[in-house]
Amino acid sequence: MLIQLAEFFDVSVDYLLARSTYYFPDEIYSEEEKRLIDNYRDLNDDGKKLVDSMIKTLLTPSGRSEQNNKIS
């Protein structure tokens, strides 16, 4: 019955049982993404800033800074 309610409202069973204040629709996030989001939300502000900075660094192409230096 809980699973049917969760599917109807597009929420997790944990959300229905008040074990979570947010929900993850299953078709949107993988288990790994849900774990990462949970961990991120548990961080303090400094930890979140550090993660954001690391992500930006990882997403920046490695050769980009070298190309900018050659142009000038």
C-alpha positions in Angstrom: 0.0 0.0 0.0 2.8 2.4 0.8 4.6 1.7 -2.4 1.4 2.4 -4.3 0.9 5.7 -2.5 4.5 6.7 -3.1 4.1 5.9 -6.8 0.8 7.9 -7.0 2.3 11.0 -5.4 5.7 10.5 -7.1 7.6 10.5 -3.8 9.7 8.0 -1.9 8.3 5.8 0.9 10.7 7.4 3.3 9.1 10.8 2.4 5.6 9.3 3.2 6.9 8.0 6.5 8.4 11.4 7.4 11.9 9.8 7.5 13.0 12.4 4.9 12.0 16.0 4.4 12.5 15.7 0.6 11.9 13.1 -1.9 13.7 11.6 -4.9 11.5 10.4 -7.7 13.1 7.1 -8.8 13.1 7.9 -12.5 15.1 11.1 -12.1 18.0 10.1 -9.9 20.2 7.0 -9.7 21.0 5.5 -6.2 24.5 7.0 -6.5 23.1 10.5 -7.3 20.7 10.2 -4.3 23.7 9.3 -2.0 25.7 12.2 -3.3 22.8 14.6 -2.7 22.2 13.3 0.8 25.9 13.6 1.6 26.1 17.2 0.2 23.1 18.2 2.3 24.8 17.0 5.4 27.8 19.2 4.9 28.2 22.6 6.6 28.5 25.8 4.5 32.3 25.5 4.3 32.1 21.9 3.1 29.6 22.8 0.4 31.8 25.6 -0.8 34.7 23.2 -1.0 32.7 20.6 -3.0 31.4 23.3 -5.4 35.0 24.5 -6.0 36.2 21.0 -6.6 33.4 20.3 -9.1 34.2 23.5 -11.0 37.8 22.5 -11.1 37.0 19.0 -12.4 34.6 20.4 -15.1 37.2 22.9 -16.4 39.1 21.4 -19.4 42.7 20.8 -18.3 44.2 22.5 -21.3 42.1 25.7 -21.0 44.4 27.6 -18.7 47.4 26.7 -20.8 45.7 28.0 -24.0 44.8 31.3 -22.2 48.4 31.9 -21.2 49.7 31.3 -24.8 47.3 33.9 -26.3 48.5 36.8 -24.1 
